[in-house]
């Protein structure tokens, strides 16, 4: 007895399925510290994704990433950057940061669609630190 969908149509359906799965796109999230102060900033973050405890030293005058993740499927919605973390702390020898790094209003947020088909979105979050922010 033959199947309702005979052999040539099965291959066609598999090709359509694979093509549809490949067209879902991706979404990338990246967090940066833009350290425009004269001091080295140590960033200690505890991420909700896998509960990773990470420490990054950011030299003066540099912008450096300290977190990135991605998900399948394109999403132009930009979530709050603080939602990726349980905590973020900064340590600056001899100084206290006057800005609250856990306040999402302090972060610069940018979204770019880097590719249309399949759609790929890049969400970047940057926390700026200058000498004026150090006490």
C-alpha positions in Angstrom: 0.0 0.0 0.0 1.4 3.4 -1.0 1.6 6.3 1.3 -0.7 9.3 0.8 2.4 11.4 0.2 4.6 9.5 -2.3 8.4 9.7 -2.4 9.0 12.8 -4.6 6.7 14.9 -2.4 8.5 13.7 0.8 11.8 15.2 -0.4 10.0 18.4 -1.4 8.5 18.7 2.1 11.9 18.0 3.7 13.5 20.8 1.6 10.7 23.2 2.6 11.1 22.2 6.3 14.8 22.7 6.2 14.5 26.1 4.4 11.9 27.3 6.9 14.0 26.3 9.8 17.0 28.1 8.3 15.0 31.3 7.8 14.2 31.9 11.5 17.2 34.2 11.9 19.0 35.1 15.1 19.2 37.7 17.8 22.4 38.7 19.5 22.8 40.6 22.8 26.1 42.3 23.9 27.0 44.4 27.0 29.9 46.8 27.1 31.7 49.1 29.5 33.0 52.3 27.9 35.7 53.3 30.4 36.7 56.8 29.6 38.2 57.4 33.0 41.9 57.3 33.9 41.4 54.2 36.1 41.1 50.5 35.5 37.6 49.3 36.1 36.9 45.7 37.3 33.5 44.4 36.4 32.1 41.5 38.4 28.9 40.1 36.9 26.7 37.1 37.9 24.6 36.2 34.9 21.2 34.6 35.0 22.1 32.6 31.9 23.8 29.6 33.4 24.6 31.5 36.6 28.1 32.3 35.4 30.3 34.5 37.7 32.6 36.5 35.5 35.3 39.2 36.2 36.6 41.5 33.5 39.3 44.2 33.9 38.7 47.2 31.6 41.7 49.4 31.1 41.4 53.2 30.9 40.2 54.7 27.6 38.8 51.4 26.2 35.3 50.1 25.4 35.2 46.4 26.2 32.5 43.7 26.1 31.8 41.7 29.2 28.7 39.7 28.2 27.2 38.3 25.1 24.5 35.8 24.3 22.2 34.8 21.4 18.9 33.2 20.7 17.4 31.5 17.7 14.8 33.5 16.0 15.0 37.2 15.1 13.5 39.6 17.7 13.6 43.4 17.3 12.3 43.8 20.9 15.1 45.1 23.1 14.9 43.7 26.6 16.3 45.6 29.7 20.0 44.9 29.9 19.8 44.3 33.7 17.5 41.3 33.1 20.6 39.3 31.9 22.2 39.6 35.4 21.6 38.7 39.0 24.2 41.3 39.9 26.8 43.6 38.4 29.4 45.2 40.5 32.3 47.6 39.7 35.6 47.9 41.6 37.8 50.9 41.0 40.8 51.1 43.4 40.6 54.2 45.5 37.3 55.4 44.0 33.5 54.8 44.2 31.4 54.9 41.1 28.7 57.5 41.6 26.4 56.0 38.9 24.3 52.8 39.6 25.3 50.1 37.1 22.1 48.2 38.0 20.0 51.1 36.8 18.9 50.4 33.2 18.4 54.1 32.6 22.2 54.6 32.9 22.8 52.3 29.9 22.9 53.4 26.2 20.9 51.0 24.1 21.2 50.4 20.4 19.5 48.0 18.1 20.6 47.1 14.5 19.1 44.8 12.0 22.3 43.4 10.5 20.6 41.2 8.0 17.1 41.1 6.4 16.7 37.5 5.2 16.9 35.6 7.5 16.5 38.5 9.8 19.3 39.1 12.3 19.1 41.6 15.1 22.0 42.9 17.2 21.2 44.6 20.6 24.1 46.4 22.2 24.1 47.9 25.7 26.9 50.3 26.8 27.6 51.7 30.3 29.8 54.8 30.2 32.3 55.6 32.9 34.2 58.9 33.0 36.4 60.6 35.6 33.4 62.8 36.6 31.6 59.5 37.7 34.3 58.7 40.2 34.3 59.9 43.8 
